[in-house]
């Protein structure tokens, strides 16, 4: 099983992604997993219009463990939970300091 998962992971990384029906786990209707999946889907639908950009950062193990525990317990994806928490923080910051704007940076051709 572990080798099969590792092979799938490597094939996904290398671009040969193959999802076979026997690899797909579908929990029984009415289970907690299905309900949690529906919650996460509803949350993602609300932000379906938003373009996505990959963003990662390093933080303490304690925070990572707590985020994973909350997301797992409540049935959210970690991405959905982190986006919610970051939006709350940004809203609080903007209420205190005004709208946050991205600072336009110079192009290398402007400098050189």
C-alpha positions in Angstrom: 0.0 0.0 0.0 2.8 2.5 0.9 4.7 1.7 -2.3 1.5 2.2 -4.3 0.9 5.6 -2.7 4.5 6.6 -3.2 4.3 5.5 -6.9 1.1 7.6 -7.3 2.8 10.6 -5.6 5.8 10.4 -7.8 3.7 10.0 -10.9 1.7 13.1 -10.0 4.9 15.1 -9.4 6.4 13.9 -12.7 3.2 14.7 -14.6 2.0 11.2 -15.3 -1.0 11.6 -13.0 -3.3 8.6 -13.2 -6.4 8.3 -11.0 -7.9 4.8 -11.1 -11.4 4.1 -9.8 -10.1 1.5 -7.4 -7.8 4.1 -5.9 -10.6 6.5 -5.1 -12.2 6.1 -1.7 -15.8 7.2 -1.3 -17.3 7.1 2.2 -20.8 5.8 2.6 -23.6 8.3 2.2 -24.6 10.0 5.4 -21.2 9.5 7.1 -19.3 12.3 8.9 -16.7 12.3 6.0 -19.4 13.0 3.4 -20.9 15.8 5.5 -17.4 17.3 6.1 -16.7 17.1 2.4 -19.9 19.0 1.7 -19.0 21.7 4.1 -15.6 22.2 2.5 -17.2 22.2 -0.9 -19.6 24.9 0.1 -16.8 27.0 1.5 -14.8 26.7 -1.7 -17.9 27.5 -3.9 -18.1 30.9 -2.2 -14.6 31.8 -3.4 -14.8 30.1 -6.8 -14.5 33.4 -8.7 -11.2 34.2 -7.0 -8.0 33.5 -9.0 -5.6 31.3 -7.0 -1.9 31.7 -6.4 0.4 29.2 -4.6 1.6 30.7 -1.3 3.6 28.9 1.4 5.4 29.9 4.5 7.2 28.5 7.5 5.8 28.6 11.0 6.1 26.8 14.3 5.3 23.1 14.6 2.9 24.0 17.4 0.8 26.2 15.0 0.9 23.6 12.2 -0.3 20.9 14.6 -3.2 23.0 15.9 -4.3 24.1 12.3 -4.2 20.4 11.2 -6.2 19.4 14.3 -8.8 22.1 13.8 -9.2 21.4 10.1 -9.5 17.6 10.6 -11.9 17.9 13.5 -14.2 20.4 11.7 -13.9 18.7 8.3 -12.3 21.6 6.5 -9.3 21.6 4.2 -6.2 23.2 5.7 -6.2 25.7 2.8 -9.8 26.7 3.5 -9.1 27.2 7.2 -5.9 29.2 6.6 -7.6 31.4 4.0 -10.4 32.1 6.5 -8.0 32.9 9.3 -5.8 35.1 7.1 -8.9 37.0 5.8 -9.9 37.7 9.5 -6.5 39.0 10.2 -6.4 41.2 7.1 -9.9 42.6 7.8 -8.8 43.5 11.4 -5.6 45.1 10.0 -7.5 47.1 7.4 -10.0 48.3 9.9 -7.2 49.8 12.0 -4.8 51.0 9.2 -6.9 51.4 6.1 -6.9 49.4 2.9 -3.8 47.2 2.2 -2.4 47.8 -1.3 0.3 45.9 -3.1 3.3 48.2 -3.6 4.3 48.4 -7.3 7.9 47.3 -7.7 10.4 48.3 -10.3 11.2 46.2 -13.3 14.8 45.1 -13.7 14.9 47.0 -17.0 14.0 50.2 -15.2 17.0 49.8 -12.9 19.5 48.6 -15.3 
